Amino acid sequence: MSSKIRDSKQRGFTLIEVMVALTVVAVTLPALLFLLSQQIDGTAYLRDRSVAQWVAADRVAEVRLAVAKQRSARPGIIAGESERAGRTWYWQSEIQETPVPGFMRLTVTVTGEDTDDDSVLFTLDAFLNAEVVDAPS
């Protein structure tokens, strides 16, 4: 009968074991929640960057079509906005001359806000085959 009494006393957890387990959970749970929020932020940034890449590619295609039609390009900066994924994206395209005659460099930058700071999400460079047209003075 003494073996039955000993077995019944050894079932379950002691108060110390429960407190240690709760302490471990209390320490690890906030760390897991912090990592989860970082993952969500990273996913949102990658989504924004992907859409910004589409906006830049669309702008390059537009400029290439216009240059192909006119067979010339005027150096300068043009800014605008585009609606994608339920949001307004702001782009700026700059056409510059290159040392190689007949080639122009097109740089398109895309931001999520209409600001001039360093919040550029994506920059795309392309080259155009076009004659240079001087800007009117």
Residue frames as a rotation matrix with the C-alpha (Angstrom) as fourth column:
MET 1
0.561 0.828 0.000 0.00
0.828 -0.561 0.000 0.00
0.000 0.000 -1.000 0.00
SER 2
0.279 -0.531 -0.800 2.90
0.258 -0.761 0.595 2.33
-0.925 -0.373 -0.076 0.54
SER 3
-0.743 -0.534 0.404 3.76
0.509 -0.057 0.859 2.11
-0.435 0.844 0.314 -3.17
LYS 4
0.008 0.823 0.568 0.26
0.944 -0.194 0.267 3.37
0.330 0.534 -0.778 -4.05
ILE 5
0.745 0.227 -0.627 0.65
0.514 -0.795 0.323 6.35
-0.425 -0.563 -0.709 -1.76
ARG 6
-0.218 -0.912 -0.348 4.07
0.254 -0.398 0.882 7.20
-0.942 0.104 0.318 -3.23
ASP 7
-0.638 0.019 0.770 2.69
0.769 0.079 0.635 7.03
-0.049 0.997 -0.065 -6.82
SER 8
0.417 0.880 0.226 -0.19
0.876 -0.456 0.157 9.36
0.241 0.132 -0.961 -6.05
LYS 9
0.568 -0.278 -0.775 2.16
0.335 -0.781 0.526 11.93
-0.752 -0.558 -0.350 -4.52
GLN 10
-0.473 -0.879 -0.062 4.38
0.259 -0.206 0.944 12.03
-0.842 0.430 0.325 -7.61
ARG 11
-0.106 0.502 0.859 1.64
0.994 0.042 0.098 12.87
0.014 0.864 -0.503 -10.08
GLY 12
0.855 0.497 0.146 1.31
0.508 -0.860 -0.048 16.47
0.101 0.115 -0.988 -11.38
PHE 13
0.004 -0.841 0.541 3.64
0.472 -0.475 -0.742 19.45
0.881 0.258 0.395 -11.20
THR 14
-0.140 -0.122 -0.983 4.93
0.963 -0.247 -0.107 21.30
-0.229 -0.961 0.152 -8.21
LEU 15
0.806 0.459 -0.373 4.32
0.421 -0.888 -0.183 25.00
-0.416 -0.010 -0.910 -7.75
ILE 16
0.054 -0.886 -0.461 7.97
-0.202 -0.462 0.864 25.74
-0.978 0.046 -0.203 -8.57
GLU 17
-0.645 -0.290 0.707 7.76
0.538 0.484 0.690 23.84
-0.542 0.826 -0.157 -11.87
VAL 18
0.322 0.846 0.425 4.60
0.943 -0.245 -0.226 25.72
-0.087 0.474 -0.876 -12.87
MET 19
0.745 -0.082 -0.662 6.19
0.088 -0.972 0.219 29.07
-0.661 -0.222 -0.717 -12.01
VAL 20
-0.364 -0.930 -0.046 9.30
-0.037 -0.035 0.999 28.25
-0.931 0.365 -0.022 -14.06
ALA 21
-0.439 0.275 0.856 7.15
0.859 0.406 0.310 27.22
-0.262 0.871 -0.414 -17.02
LEU 22
0.671 0.742 -0.013 5.13
0.719 -0.654 -0.233 30.45
-0.181 0.147 -0.972 -16.81
THR 23
0.385 -0.630 -0.674 8.34
-0.112 -0.757 0.644 32.49
-0.916 -0.173 -0.362 -16.62
VAL 24
-0.637 -0.622 0.456 9.68
0.331 0.314 0.890 30.83
-0.697 0.717 0.006 -19.76
VAL 25
-0.040 0.721 0.692 6.43
0.999 0.031 0.026 31.53
-0.002 0.692 -0.722 -21.61
ALA 26
0.784 0.373 -0.496 6.35
0.445 -0.895 0.031 35.13
-0.432 -0.246 -0.868 -20.36
VAL 27
-0.006 -0.874 -0.486 9.88
-0.146 -0.480 0.865 35.75
-0.989 0.076 -0.125 -21.65
THR 28
-0.757 -0.390 0.524 9.52
0.374 0.399 0.837 34.05
-0.535 0.830 -0.156 -25.04
LEU 29
0.129 0.913 0.387 6.04
0.923 0.031 -0.382 35.24
-0.361 0.407 -0.839 -26.05
PRO 30
0.690 0.116 -0.715 6.94
-0.016 -0.984 -0.175 38.97
-0.724 0.132 -0.677 -26.42
ALA 31
-0.390 -0.893 -0.224 10.03
-0.367 -0.072 0.927 38.03
-0.845 0.444 -0.300 -28.42
LEU 32
-0.613 0.247 0.751 7.91
0.667 0.671 0.324 35.93
-0.424 0.699 -0.576 -30.78
LEU 33
0.525 0.849 -0.064 5.37
0.717 -0.481 -0.505 38.73
-0.460 0.219 -0.861 -31.17
PHE 34
0.325 -0.506 -0.799 8.19
-0.327 -0.853 0.408 41.18
-0.887 0.129 -0.443 -31.95
LEU 35
-0.744 -0.622 0.245 9.56
-0.039 0.406 0.913 38.86
-0.667 0.669 -0.326 -34.65
LEU 36
-0.200 0.771 0.605 6.08
0.905 0.382 -0.187 38.44
-0.376 0.510 -0.774 -36.12
SER 37
0.706 0.466 -0.533 5.58
0.290 -0.878 -0.381 42.21
-0.646 0.115 -0.755 -36.37
GLN 38
-0.163 -0.843 -0.513 8.97
-0.451 -0.399 0.798 42.56
-0.878 0.361 -0.315 -38.09
GLN 39
-0.734 -0.052 0.677 7.95
0.454 0.703 0.547 39.92
-0.505 0.709 -0.493 -40.62
ILE 40
0.312 0.929 0.198 4.70
0.855 -0.185 -0.484 41.76
-0.413 0.320 -0.852 -41.34
ASP 41
0.559 -0.192 -0.807 6.58
-0.189 -0.977 0.102 45.06
-0.808 0.095 -0.582 -41.81
GLY 42
-0.544 -0.839 -0.015 9.06
-0.269 0.158 0.950 43.37
-0.795 0.521 -0.312 -44.13
THR 43
-0.429 0.482 0.764 6.28
0.799 0.597 0.072 41.87
-0.422 0.642 -0.641 -46.20
ALA 44
0.666 0.692 -0.280 4.58
0.516 -0.698 -0.496 45.27
-0.538 0.186 -0.822 -46.58
TYR 45
0.179 -0.687 -0.704 7.87
-0.446 -0.694 0.565 46.85
-0.877 0.213 -0.431 -47.68
LEU 46
-0.763 -0.474 0.439 8.46
0.114 0.571 0.813 44.13
-0.636 0.670 -0.382 -50.28
ARG 47
0.058 0.867 0.496 4.91
0.912 0.156 -0.378 44.58
-0.405 0.474 -0.782 -51.59
ASP 48
0.732 0.199 -0.652 5.43
0.073 -0.974 -0.216 48.35
-0.678 0.110 -0.727 -51.91
ARG 49
-0.227 -0.913 -0.338 8.77
-0.448 -0.210 0.869 47.86
-0.865 0.349 -0.362 -53.61
SER 50
-0.610 0.061 0.790 7.27
0.569 0.728 0.384 45.40
-0.552 0.683 -0.478 -56.11
VAL 51
0.499 0.846 0.189 4.48
0.785 -0.348 -0.512 47.79
-0.367 0.404 -0.838 -57.04
ALA 52
0.530 -0.396 -0.750 7.00
-0.280 -0.917 0.285 50.65
-0.800 0.059 -0.597 -57.34
GLN 53
-0.598 -0.752 0.276 9.00
-0.028 0.364 0.931 48.47
-0.801 0.549 -0.239 -59.74
TRP 54
-0.164 0.630 0.759 5.88
0.925 0.366 -0.103 48.02
-0.342 0.685 -0.643 -61.91
VAL 55
0.778 0.451 -0.438 5.26
0.336 -0.887 -0.317 51.79
-0.531 0.100 -0.842 -61.92
ALA 56
0.059 -0.850 -0.523 8.86
-0.435 -0.494 0.753 52.46
-0.898 0.183 -0.399 -63.00
ALA 57
-0.686 -0.298 0.663 8.72
0.359 0.653 0.666 49.81
-0.632 0.696 -0.341 -65.73
ASP 58
0.294 0.874 0.388 5.45
0.887 -0.098 -0.451 51.29
-0.356 0.476 -0.804 -67.02
ARG 59
0.711 -0.075 -0.699 7.01
-0.089 -0.996 0.016 54.77
-0.697 0.051 -0.715 -67.15
VAL 60
-0.426 -0.903 -0.056 10.05
-0.266 0.066 0.962 53.46
-0.865 0.424 -0.268 -69.06
ALA 61
-0.455 0.329 0.828 7.72
0.775 0.604 0.186 51.77
-0.439 0.726 -0.530 -71.55
GLU 62
0.657 0.737 -0.160 5.74
0.595 -0.636 -0.491 55.01
-0.464 0.228 -0.856 -72.00
VAL 63
0.380 -0.596 -0.707 8.88
-0.416 -0.793 0.445 57.04
-0.826 0.125 -0.549 -72.65
ARG 64
-0.642 -0.648 0.410 10.27
0.042 0.503 0.863 54.45
-0.766 0.571 -0.296 -75.06
LEU 65
-0.029 0.720 0.694 7.01
0.927 0.279 -0.251 54.47
-0.374 0.636 -0.675 -77.02
ALA 66
0.817 0.324 -0.477 7.00
0.207 -0.937 -0.283 58.28
-0.539 0.132 -0.832 -77.18
VAL 67
-0.007 -0.912 -0.410 10.65
-0.480 -0.357 0.801 58.35
-0.877 0.203 -0.435 -78.30
ALA 68
-0.586 -0.167 0.793 10.02
0.470 0.727 0.500 55.66
-0.660 0.666 -0.348 -80.91
LYS 69
0.413 0.829 0.376 7.18
0.847 -0.198 -0.494 57.72
-0.335 0.522 -0.784 -82.34
GLN 70
0.931 -0.023 -0.364 9.04
-0.062 -0.993 -0.097 61.07
-0.359 0.113 -0.926 -82.31
ARG 71
0.614 -0.779 0.129 12.55
0.676 0.434 -0.596 59.65
0.408 0.453 0.793 -82.99
SER 72
-0.296 -0.712 0.636 13.90
0.054 -0.678 -0.733 62.28
0.954 -0.183 0.239 -80.59
ALA 73
0.389 0.357 -0.849 14.03
0.863 0.180 0.471 63.09
0.321 -0.917 -0.238 -76.89
ARG 74
0.324 -0.220 0.920 14.38
-0.174 -0.970 -0.171 66.28
0.930 -0.104 -0.352 -74.91
PRO 75
-0.530 -0.570 -0.627 16.63
0.542 0.341 -0.768 66.19
0.652 -0.747 0.128 -71.83
GLY 76
-0.431 0.361 0.827 14.90
-0.627 -0.779 0.013 67.18
0.649 -0.513 0.562 -68.62
ILE 77
-0.990 0.139 -0.038 12.85
0.113 0.586 -0.802 66.08
-0.089 -0.798 -0.596 -65.65
ILE 78
-0.296 0.955 -0.002 9.18
-0.517 -0.158 0.841 65.14
0.803 0.251 0.540 -65.68
ALA 79
-0.978 0.054 0.204 7.21
-0.160 0.438 -0.885 64.20
-0.137 -0.897 -0.420 -62.56
GLY 80
-0.265 0.940 -0.217 3.82
-0.668 -0.016 0.744 62.60
0.696 0.342 0.632 -62.25
GLU 81
-0.496 0.191 0.847 1.72
-0.709 0.475 -0.522 60.08
-0.502 -0.859 -0.100 -60.41
SER 82
-0.533 0.296 -0.792 0.23
-0.470 0.676 0.568 56.71
0.704 0.675 -0.222 -61.13
GLU 83
0.138 0.678 0.722 -2.59
-0.982 0.187 0.012 54.75
-0.127 -0.711 0.691 -59.52
ARG 84
-0.213 -0.226 -0.950 -1.68
-0.381 0.915 -0.132 51.14
0.900 0.334 -0.281 -58.74
ALA 85
-0.507 0.011 -0.862 -2.89
0.549 0.775 -0.313 48.63
0.665 -0.632 -0.399 -56.15
GLY 86
0.481 0.849 -0.219 -5.42
0.744 -0.263 0.614 51.09
0.464 -0.458 -0.758 -54.74
ARG 87
0.419 -0.452 -0.788 -2.76
0.585 -0.529 0.614 53.67
-0.694 -0.718 0.043 -53.97
THR 88
0.990 -0.131 0.052 -1.13
-0.053 -0.685 -0.726 56.69
0.131 0.716 -0.685 -55.59
TRP 89
0.352 -0.936 0.028 2.54
0.792 0.314 0.524 56.35
-0.499 -0.162 0.851 -56.51
TYR 90
0.865 -0.121 -0.488 4.70
-0.247 -0.947 -0.203 59.34
-0.437 0.296 -0.849 -57.38
TRP 91
0.416 -0.732 0.539 7.37
0.837 0.540 0.087 59.03
-0.355 0.415 0.838 -60.06
GLN 92
0.607 -0.354 -0.711 10.03
-0.416 -0.904 0.094 61.29
-0.677 0.239 -0.697 -61.48
SER 93
0.597 -0.426 0.680 11.75
0.732 0.636 -0.245 60.59
-0.328 0.644 0.692 -64.79
GLU 94
0.475 -0.558 -0.681 14.90
-0.383 -0.827 0.411 62.31
-0.792 0.066 -0.606 -65.94
ILE 95
0.835 -0.258 0.486 16.37
0.549 0.453 -0.703 62.11
-0.039 0.853 0.520 -69.43
GLN 96
0.486 -0.772 -0.409 20.08
-0.298 -0.587 0.753 62.92
-0.822 -0.244 -0.515 -69.71
GLU 97
0.730 -0.370 -0.575 22.53
-0.597 0.066 -0.800 62.98
0.334 0.927 -0.173 -72.57
THR 98
0.760 -0.570 0.314 25.30
0.249 0.701 0.668 60.37
-0.601 -0.430 0.674 -72.63
PRO 99
-0.089 -0.881 -0.465 28.79
-0.421 -0.390 0.819 60.58
-0.903 0.268 -0.336 -74.12
VAL 100
-0.714 -0.109 0.692 27.62
0.467 0.662 0.586 58.23
-0.521 0.742 -0.422 -76.88
PRO 101
-0.759 0.446 -0.474 25.84
-0.608 -0.745 0.273 60.14
-0.231 0.496 0.837 -79.67
GLY 102
-0.386 0.718 -0.579 22.28
-0.526 0.344 0.778 58.96
0.758 0.605 0.245 -80.25
PHE 103
-0.179 0.310 -0.934 21.84
0.643 0.755 0.128 57.45
0.745 -0.577 -0.334 -76.79
MET 104
-0.141 0.244 0.959 20.06
-0.611 -0.784 0.109 59.02
0.779 -0.571 0.260 -73.86
ARG 105
-0.853 -0.131 -0.505 19.85
0.303 0.664 -0.684 57.83
0.425 -0.736 -0.527 -70.26
LEU 106
0.049 0.926 0.374 16.44
-0.394 -0.326 0.859 57.62
0.918 -0.189 0.349 -68.59
THR 107
-0.909 -0.283 -0.304 16.26
0.183 0.385 -0.905 57.40
0.373 -0.878 -0.299 -64.80
VAL 108
0.057 0.978 0.200 12.89
-0.250 -0.180 0.951 56.78
0.967 -0.104 0.234 -63.16
THR 109
-0.959 -0.274 -0.076 12.47
0.016 0.212 -0.977 57.00
0.284 -0.938 -0.199 -59.38
VAL 110
-0.011 0.994 -0.112 9.26
0.049 0.113 0.992 55.99
0.999 0.006 -0.050 -57.59
THR 111
-0.963 -0.187 0.194 8.12
-0.169 -0.140 -0.976 56.99
0.209 -0.972 0.103 -54.10
GLY 112
-0.435 0.840 -0.325 5.03
0.844 0.506 0.177 56.24
0.313 -0.198 -0.929 -52.09
GLU 113
0.328 0.492 -0.806 4.65
0.722 -0.681 -0.122 59.81
-0.609 -0.543 -0.579 -50.84
ASP 114
0.641 -0.046 0.766 4.80
0.577 -0.628 -0.522 63.16
0.505 0.777 -0.376 -52.59
THR 115
0.864 -0.432 -0.260 8.02
-0.011 -0.531 0.847 64.26
-0.504 -0.729 -0.463 -50.87
ASP 116
0.731 -0.662 -0.165 11.55
-0.405 -0.227 -0.886 65.16
0.549 0.714 -0.434 -51.86
ASP 117
0.306 -0.645 0.700 13.37
-0.881 0.087 0.466 63.22
-0.361 -0.759 -0.542 -49.13
ASP 118
-0.625 -0.710 -0.324 15.12
-0.777 0.607 0.168 59.86
0.077 0.357 -0.931 -49.32
SER 119
-0.144 0.651 0.745 11.94
-0.461 0.623 -0.632 57.77
-0.876 -0.434 0.211 -49.36
VAL 120
-0.067 0.056 -0.996 12.65
-0.989 0.128 0.073 56.37
0.132 0.990 0.047 -52.85
LEU 121
0.473 0.329 0.817 11.32
-0.496 0.866 -0.062 52.84
-0.728 -0.377 0.573 -53.10
PHE 122
0.359 -0.309 0.881 12.69
0.659 0.752 -0.005 51.97
-0.661 0.582 0.474 -56.52
THR 123
0.214 -0.366 -0.906 15.00
-0.611 -0.774 0.168 53.46
-0.762 0.517 -0.389 -59.15
LEU 124
0.469 -0.009 0.883 15.18
0.566 0.771 -0.292 52.16
-0.678 0.637 0.367 -62.71
ASP 125
-0.132 -0.586 -0.800 17.75
-0.488 -0.663 0.567 53.20
-0.863 0.465 -0.198 -65.33
ALA 126
0.466 0.259 0.846 17.23
0.600 0.610 -0.517 52.64
-0.650 0.749 0.129 -69.04
PHE 127
-0.593 -0.672 -0.443 18.86
0.029 -0.568 0.823 53.82
-0.805 0.475 0.356 -72.24
LEU 128
0.563 0.826 0.028 17.08
0.194 -0.100 -0.976 55.27
-0.803 0.555 -0.216 -75.23
ASN 129
-0.519 -0.629 0.578 18.14
0.741 0.006 0.672 55.42
-0.427 0.777 0.463 -78.86
ALA 130
0.623 0.771 0.135 17.11
0.762 -0.559 -0.327 58.91
-0.177 0.307 -0.935 -79.85
GLU 131
-0.186 -0.597 0.780 18.37
0.626 -0.684 -0.374 62.20
0.758 0.419 0.501 -81.21
VAL 132
-0.440 -0.032 -0.897 18.89
0.814 -0.435 -0.384 64.98
-0.378 -0.900 0.218 -78.71
VAL 133
0.193 0.540 0.819 16.50
0.666 -0.685 0.295 67.88
0.721 0.489 -0.492 -78.99
ASP 134
-0.843 -0.537 -0.028 17.70
0.401 -0.593 -0.698 71.03
0.358 -0.600 0.715 -77.25
ALA 135
-0.048 0.816 -0.576 15.29
0.956 -0.130 -0.262 72.51
-0.289 -0.564 -0.774 -74.77
PRO 136
0.296 0.189 0.936 13.90
0.606 -0.795 -0.030 75.89
0.739 0.576 -0.350 -75.86
SER 137
-0.658 -0.635 -0.403 15.56
0.728 -0.401 -0.557 78.81
0.192 -0.660 0.726 -74.08
